[in-house]
């Protein structure tokens, strides 16, 4: 969805975020953070992760689309 909102073609789904994250973890066993142009993912040994979205302009656009169909549903950022 973020690729579409950014005006870029959708990449081959065989290299989606989960695949890229797993490859990063496999290839960089000592690192704890994965980053790309849309996300920063800090992952932990117990299997949890913190996801930080980098492109707030795209998140706002996504919220606008959701609000069009579900008025009042998305929370405003604090």
Buried (B, 14 or more C-beta within 10 A) or exposed (E): EBEEBEEEEEEEEEEEBEEBBEEBBEEEEEEEEBEEEBBEBBBEEEEEEEEEEBBEEBBBBBBEEEEEEEEEEBEEEE
